[in-house]
């Protein structure tokens, strides 16, 4: 769906059309896809954008290229990433938020390491070893503070 194809009426597989955009020298092209979806490509001197748009006009996938670099946005009811190899995510900072929870699982070992302070906070916390010991090791003092500290009870 675009200004030059407001109904998304271009048949699937039809040639992509081009129309001038607000930016000088910019063009916009739309390809109608199955189930009323469209692929919209906008290009110009300063910014390029590719969008996968649903029948209501909402963009669920957007890749934009501008002076700040490449930006990828994915929106929708669900997202799944799967690979048979390694998956690496690297950034200046990473933030994960699950409105109803977060679960991390592995069939192997897990390690959390921070060069600075590591803090866990929760209404309550449980450290449990399903099999084996729980060890606490420090190169300095170990402090346990609580209303009551129960050992071996």
Phi, psi and omega per residue, in radians:
X1 nan 2.297 3.107
X2 -2.739 3.110 -3.132
X3 -1.097 -0.553 -3.124
X4 -1.613 -0.069 3.067
X5 -2.543 1.091 -3.010
X6 -1.060 -0.470 -3.116
X7 -1.585 -0.119 -3.043
X8 1.099 0.618 -2.996
X9 -1.525 -0.021 3.111
X10 -1.156 2.182 -3.121
X11 -1.140 2.596 3.095
X12 -0.975 2.383 3.122
X13 1.497 -0.116 3.117
X14 -1.240 2.745 3.137
X15 -1.052 2.567 3.124
X16 -1.345 2.389 -3.140
X17 -1.715 2.853 -3.117
X18 -2.300 2.497 3.108
X19 -2.523 2.654 3.137
X20 -1.163 2.583 3.130
X21 -1.930 3.113 -3.137
X22 -1.109 -0.599 -3.139
X23 -1.335 2.378 -3.134
X24 -1.063 2.262 3.128
X25 1.413 0.055 -3.112
X26 -1.500 2.655 3.098
X27 -2.378 2.680 3.104
X28 -2.229 2.346 -3.139
X29 -2.257 2.484 3.136
X30 -2.258 2.356 3.051
X31 -2.114 2.118 3.137
X32 -1.359 2.306 -3.110
X33 -1.969 -3.124 3.141
X34 -1.096 2.659 3.036
X35 1.023 0.537 3.056
X36 1.420 0.075 3.100
X37 -1.425 2.786 3.138
X38 -2.415 2.670 3.007
X39 -1.944 2.068 -3.085
X40 -1.989 2.227 3.106
X41 -2.110 2.167 3.101
X42 -2.105 2.341 -3.111
X43 -2.390 2.596 3.103
X44 -2.840 -3.041 -3.120
X45 -1.201 -0.687 -3.036
X46 -1.695 -0.504 -3.021
X47 -2.606 2.472 3.020
X48 -2.183 2.577 -3.119
X49 -2.557 2.386 3.041
X50 -2.102 2.254 -3.126
X51 -2.277 2.453 2.942
X52 -1.809 2.010 -2.956
X53 -1.998 2.402 3.103
X54 -1.473 3.055 -3.094
X55 -1.032 -0.447 3.133
X56 -1.404 -0.170 -3.125
X57 1.747 -0.034 -3.141
X58 -1.381 2.339 3.110
X59 -1.503 2.175 3.130
X60 -1.780 -0.379 3.062
X61 -2.350 2.248 3.120
X62 -2.440 2.247 3.024
X63 -2.092 2.117 3.127
X64 -2.159 2.537 3.123
X65 -2.172 2.108 -3.139
X66 -2.547 -2.979 -3.113
X67 -1.016 -0.491 -3.137
X68 -1.413 -0.170 -3.140
X69 2.040 -2.795 -3.115
X70 -1.644 2.346 3.121
X71 -2.204 2.355 3.131
X72 -2.100 2.231 3.074
X73 -2.225 2.308 3.092
X74 -2.216 2.220 3.131
X75 -2.284 2.514 3.098
X76 2.894 -3.043 -3.099
X77 -1.282 -0.483 -3.131
X78 -2.766 2.725 3.108
X79 -2.497 2.313 3.130
X80 -2.276 2.281 3.027
X81 -1.991 2.275 3.129
X82 -2.434 2.416 3.093
X83 -2.558 2.615 3.065
X84 -1.523 -0.196 3.101
X85 -1.910 -2.801 -3.112
X86 -1.338 2.619 3.025
X87 -2.091 2.146 -3.139
X88 -2.117 2.358 3.068
X89 -2.176 2.182 3.137
X90 -2.343 2.328 -3.130
X91 -2.763 2.943 3.050
X92 -1.047 -0.670 3.019
X93 -2.650 2.697 -3.140
X94 -2.239 2.337 3.116
X95 -2.264 2.214 3.062
X96 -2.063 2.359 3.099
X97 -2.431 2.160 3.044
X98 -1.984 2.039 -3.105
X99 -1.013 -0.613 -3.094
X100 -1.970 0.083 3.086
X101 2.502 2.922 3.067
X102 -2.400 2.387 3.101
X103 -2.286 2.213 3.044
X104 -2.042 2.177 3.130
X105 -2.358 2.717 3.049
X106 -2.643 2.684 3.037
X107 -1.600 -0.010 3.119
X108 -2.127 -2.728 3.129
X109 -1.360 2.776 3.076
X110 -2.333 2.604 -3.130
X111 -2.541 2.345 3.021
X112 -2.086 2.182 -3.074
X113 -2.389 2.413 3.088
X114 -2.345 2.367 3.087
X115 -1.235 -0.432 3.091
X116 -1.854 -2.632 -3.089
X117 -1.253 2.433 3.051
X118 -2.013 2.151 -3.081
X119 -2.278 2.371 2.983
X120 -2.077 2.412 -3.095
X121 -2.361 2.375 3.083
X122 -2.847 2.792 3.098
X123 -0.957 -0.755 2.986
X124 -2.513 2.814 -3.119
X125 -2.399 2.588 3.113
X126 -2.339 2.211 2.994
X127 -1.960 2.047 -3.032
X128 -2.320 2.392 3.001
X129 -1.888 2.027 -3.128
X130 -1.153 -0.479 -3.137
X131 -2.750 2.114 3.125
X132 1.900 -3.064 -3.042
X133 -1.479 2.829 2.914
X134 -2.012 2.168 -3.108
X135 -2.063 2.450 3.018
X136 -2.084 2.205 -3.089
X137 -2.309 2.378 3.105
X138 -2.508 2.646 3.070
X139 -1.589 0.107 3.121
X140 -2.477 -2.729 -3.092
X141 -1.136 2.665 2.972
X142 -1.993 2.105 -3.121
X143 -1.931 2.347 3.037
X144 -2.172 2.069 -3.099
X145 -2.161 2.339 3.116
X146 -2.986 2.901 3.063
X147 -1.015 -0.781 3.019
X148 -2.373 2.431 3.049
X149 -1.994 1.974 -3.113
X150 -1.861 2.230 3.094
X151 -2.036 2.237 3.081
X152 1.179 0.469 3.122
X153 -1.852 nan nan
